[in-house]
Amino acid sequence: MPAMFNHERQPRSLRERGAPGTALRFENWVLKERIRLSTGDEIAFDRFGEGPPVVLVHGTPSRSCIWSAVASALAERHAVYVLDLLGFGQSWRPGDQDASIPAQARALAELIERWGLDAPGIAGHDIGGAVVLRAHLLKHVPFSRIALVDAVVF
């Protein structure tokens, strides 16, 4: 049975790492949570702050730490969810893992459901933009707002 997200845990504050208002150093960026998807893939993620949910999706070749300054600012008023896409950063990657945009969109759709989020705001950078749009348009994941930053769209 896949691991479930523990909604009862207290969200972490970026202040624990020397924020807010300052960009965190990449080498200090550690995602504290892991979730195993129905495919068997494991995604690393974290949540900061409290309030209306916002999900930040990175691009390639990158990882969630690119959002550190944005997450710090948003966490003042929002519950901010950051993740490392399949095969990137701290997310586990077996040799035969499908890390395509369609696979990433399926993973994002499952994460949104497992996190229990109802129409969060979302931002996608680079291929993260394509992942966000595919999850929304083809997997019918509702988002209250979508921000695309230098996004790949096809």
N, C-alpha and C positions, 0 to 999 in steps of 0.2 A: 504494500500500500504506500502511495507517495506521501512524503512528509507534508504536513499542512502548515500554513503560516499561522503563527501565534499572534492573534490580534490583541491579546491581553498584555503583551510586553510593552514597556514604556518606550516611546520613540526616543532615539538618541538625539542629543543636541550636538551640533557641530562645534559648540564651545569646548567639548571634550577634547578636540584636536587643535585648539588654538584659534578657532574662528569665533564669532561671525565677522563678516566684512572683509576678511582677508582670504585670498585664494589659498587653498591647502596645497602643500607640496605633493607632487605625484607619488613620491616614495613613501609618504605617510598615509596614503589612501587605502584603507582596508574595509572591505564590505563584510559586515559581521554575520549576515544571514545567508543560508543556502536553502534552496527548495528543489526537490526532485520533481520533474515534470512527468506527465503520463508517458512520454517517450523514453523515459529513463535518463534523459539529460539533466544535468544539475546546473542551476543558475545561481550566481552570487548576486545579492542585492542588499540594500539597506534602506532604512526609513529615518527621516529626520524631521523634527518639528511637529506641530499640530495645526489642524485646520483643514480647509478644503484640500483634497488630494491633487497633487501634480506629479506626473511621471516624466522622467527625463531619459531619453534614449539616445545613446551615442552612435557615432558612425564608425568607419573603418579607415585606416587601421588604428583603432583607438580603444578606449575603455571609459568607464563611467567617470573617472577622475577629471575628465575635461569639463565636467559640469560643477566642479567644486565651488567656484565663486558664485555661480548661479544658485546652486543648492543652498549655500550659506545665506544668501539674501532671501530666497523664497521661504526657507525654514522659519523665518521670523513670523510668518503668517499662514503657512501651509504645512501639510504633511507632504514631504517630498520623498518620492520613491526613486531610487537610482538602481540600475542593474548593469551588469556586464553581459552583453549579448552572448549567445552560444559561441563558444570557441574564442572568446576575447577576454582579456584581463583575468579576473579570478574565477570565471565560469569554466567548469571542467570541460575538457575536449578530448574525447577518444579519437583515435586516428580516422575512423570511418564516419564521424559525425557530419550530418547535413547542416551546414551553416549558411545555407542560401537565404535570400530575402524571404521567400515563402515560408521556410522553416522558422526563421526569426519572427515572422508575423504570427505564426501559429503559437509559438512560445509566448510572445507578448500577450496574445488573446487569453491564453491559459493563465498567465500571471495575473492579469487584471481580474479575472474571475476568482482565482485562488486568494488574492488579496482582499476580495470582497468589495472592490471599488465600483461605484455606480457613476459612470460618466465623469471620470476625472479629467482635469486639464492635462495636456500632454505636449511635449516638445520633442522633436526629432532632428538630429543633425546628420548630414551626409546620408549614408544608407539608412540611418535611423529614421529619416523622413520617409523613405520608401516603406520601411517596416511599419511605421505608424499608419500611413495611408492604406497599406494593404490590410492591416488588422481592422481598420475602420470600414473600408469600402467592401472588402471581400469576406471578412470574418464577422462583420456587423458589430464590432466593439464600439459602444457609444462613448464619445468624448465630449465634454462640455466646450472645450476650446482645443484647437490644434495650432501649434506654432512650428513652422518648418524653417530650419536654419541651414542655408547652403545645402539644400536637400537634393538627393538623387530622386527623381520621380519618373517612373515608367510603368 
